Amino acid sequence: MSLAENTRIQHDQWWADAVIYQIYPRSFADADANGMGDLQGVRSRLPYLSQLGVDAIWLSPFYLSPQADAGYDVADYRAVDPLFGGMKDFDAMLAEAHSMGIRVIVDLVPNHTSDQHEWFQDALTATPGSAARERYIFRDGKGPGGALPPNNWQSIFGGNAWTRVQDGQWYLHLFDTSQPDLNWENPEVHSEMESVLRFWLDRGVDGFRIDVAHGMIKADGLPDWHAKTSMVEGSDAETPPYFDQEGVHEIYQHWNKVLSEYDGDRMLVAEAWVEPAERLFRYVRPDEMQQAFNFGFLLAGWDAVRMAESINESLEEAGKVGAPATWVLSNHDTVRHSTRYGLTDPTTFPKGISAEDEQPDEELGLARGRAAALTMLALPGSAYIYQGDELGLPEHTTLDASVRQDPAFFRTNGEEIGRDGCRVPIPWTGAAPGYGFAENPEAASPWLPQPDSFAKYAADQQVGLDSSTYELYRQALSIRAERKLGQGTVAWTSLHAPADGVLSYRNGDLTLVVNAGTRPVRLPAGAEVLLASQPDAVTDNALQPNRAVWLV
């Protein structure tokens, strides 16, 4: 099947071509002025998102949590953490978003709970082999007196993946010690998570982003694993015994049936760091999830060959299962793409950047980031925007170690810088304290400090300003919707020459040309520039390096 012939995908579901905006609630907007973003803050900024033109928002966790991992350690899946408000605030935000035609997706964290979850607290006081312990993965240790862990697995955040409890047994936590893994071989776990799905579906949410969707099921016998532990394994790597096991697909087949009981085309999107793409798209077969994040595209970096290969592979594999491709450049777990693209090697994927590391070329990274946005937003399928992408926001690369909060930083003794730099509260007003994160000038300082450079990226410095990054995104989303680019197909053009740094495809009557090379690229005579990534993108009918255009 050629890319241009890929017509199997159905577009009558809203999510098939949606542009979805990720909100990291603690860093989006602070309505109660305590230094932490909240649901009232999200609600207050919905008009901004409506003006931008997004179809839906995805909210990172706002559930009751000790916040050991910024809410991905859930203590109660059916309660709003007081940090973010209450259930009335959620319901009001949801209703207002729906009144604006904006769908709402919430995060679900099914691989693990918080150690403060009622289930785990019960397990700690229960005896080995009890029903309470069977909800998690407790095992006897090895060696004399069981003093050694049950196997050699290491945590994704660094250190051992097992912690010993008072009576001598060990429990598994692929992430922080405060995040014990659930036992998905236990039917009670299945029933509980389906109940959680129904709780939020009954409230009216439109879908779920599934955290660590390739986790949950572990290989029989929990065999040792000697390779380096990572969220993403290379395509030539052996599958770890705790990721991408066959049993996960049975879970999503059941969840698919749960969602089908509700009207409104509810959806699931998988966070599955799985390679190659063929295995990733198994998660979006017709009876499983609706979307899966395309991390191959994110990892391609600023490189025409790698981007073209990812687009080819993604559309081919998506077509085989009749699913839309789902594109993303940044999220709350990655160094922002505009910063990665400003490094000496713009294809690298650092796990955080500190003041001691190479500092990116901010101007170059922004130019490339804007061009990459046009590349992504002209592609068929669905696209995700991480909060601040539309402002061209860079990573905070000089955060002091004393203010860092990512458990990965501490569990690796600083070897892994962590994700705090991309989670810094976004700027709304350039001249205001905290850059308007809270509208109250007497507000507490934001929970993570913002760099001085954020002033020029603030929303009030960009909304309505010609050539700003915000207006570039707003125009791109408007054109994308008007021309139904998300429902189109890709056909490479005669300009397409990835080896020379040029990526060019046609979608309908629109042509994307991006110049990731070092020399100007001559554009077709008579072509009209509909949208350019920079005002200086085209000179003498030639596209300049690190620029992109939409032509008609």
Secondary structure by P-SEA (a helix, b strand, c coil): ccccccccccccccccccbbbbbcccccccccccccccaaaaaaaaaaaaaacccbbbbcccccccccccccccccccccccccccaaaaaaaaaaaaaacbbbbbbbbccccccccaaaaaaaaccccccccccccccccccccccccccbbbbcccccccccccccbbbbbcccccccccccccaaaaaaaaaaaaaaaaacccccccccccccccccccccccccccccccccccccccccccaaaaaaaaaaaaaaacccccbbbbbccccccccccccccccccccccccccccccccaaaaaaaaaaaaaaaaaacbbbbbbccccccccaaaaaaccccccccccccccccccaaaaaaaaaaaaaaaaaacccbbbbcccccccccccccccccccccaaaaaaccccccccccccccccccccccccccccccccccccccccccccccccccccccccaaaaaaaaaaaaaaaccccbbbbbcccccccccbbbbbcccbbbbbbcccbbbbcccccccccccccccccccccccccccccc
